[in-house]
Amino acid sequence: MKIDGNLRSIQSGQVSEGQGRNNKTGATTPQGGASSGPRVQLSPLGSQLAGIEASLANVPVVDSQRVDEIKQAISDGRFKVNPDVIADKLLETVRELIQSQRG
C-alpha cells in the first residue's frame, strides 16, 4: 500500500466557529441546534466516503502478526533480502511519484 503525501487528515467532529455540525442524516444545522436556515446534505458519494473513513478508523496501521513473523525470520536467519526486488519497487515508487507530480 502506498501512502499519498497529498492527502490531508480530517478530524471528525471538528467545527469552526459559525459552522454547524452534521447530524446523522447528513444535514447541517446551525450551532445551538436550531433547524432554521438553509439545509446542506451530503451527496451519496460523500456519505459513502464518510462511511469508509469511519470503517478505516478501526483498521490497525500495522499488521502486528506479520511484523512478528518477519522478526522471527530475521532471528532464525531465514529472512532473505532480494536487492533486485527492492530496486524494482523503489523505481516503481519513483515513477508513480513523478507521474503524480505531472498530473
N, C-alpha and C positions, 0 to 999 in steps of 0.2 A: 504494500500500500504506500503510495506516495502522498506526501503532505504538501499542499499548495500554500506557499507563504502569503498568497494574496487574499486568503480567506480571513475574515475577521471573526473573533469570538463574539457571540451575542449572549448577554446575560439576561435570562428571562426575568421578568418582573421589574426590570429597570425602567423607570418612567421619569422623564424630565419634567420640570415644573411647567404646568399649563397643559400637559398631556393627560389623557385619560388612560385607564387600564382596560385591557381586553377582558371581556367576560368569556364564559365557556362557549358561547355561540360565535365568537369571533368579532362581535360588535364592540365598538369602543364607546365608553361612557365617560363623561367629564368627571374630574375629580370631585369627590363629595358624594358620588353615587347617583346624582340626578340623571334622568334619562332624557332631558330636553336637548335640543341641538341636533346637528347632522349625525347620521349613523354611518359608521365605516365598517365594512365587512371584508374579511379576507377572501381571496379567490380560492377555489378548490385546491389549486396548486400551493398556495400559501398555507392553507390548512394542512395539506399533506406534508409540506416541509416542516411545519411545526411538530407534527406527529413523529416524523423521522428524527428530528432533533431530540425530542423527548426520549425516544427509544434508544438513541445513541448515547444518551447521558448515562445509561445503565450498563454500557459495554465497557469492560476494562480496557485501558490503553495498551497494556502489556499482557501477553499470554504467559502467565507465570509458569504454567506447566511446560511450555516449550522452552522457556529460559532455563528451567531446572534440567531439562533433558540435554540442552547444549552444554550447560555447566558440567554435568556428569560425563558427557562425551569428551570434553576437554580434559577433565581429571583423569579419565581412563586412557587418554591418548588415542581415542577413536575419531576425534574431530579432525577432519582434513580440510585444509584451506585450498581452494582451487583459484589461483590467481587469474586464470583466463575468464572464469565466470564473474569474478569481482570486477575485472576490467570491462567486460561486456556490459554489466549492469551500470557501472559508472558512466560509460559512454552513452548508454540509453537515457540515463537521467539527465545528462548534459544536453543531449539532443532535445529532450522534452522541455527543458528549461529555456533553451534557445527559441524553440517554436512558440512557447507561451509568451515570450518577450516580443516576438514579431506579430503575434495575433492579437 
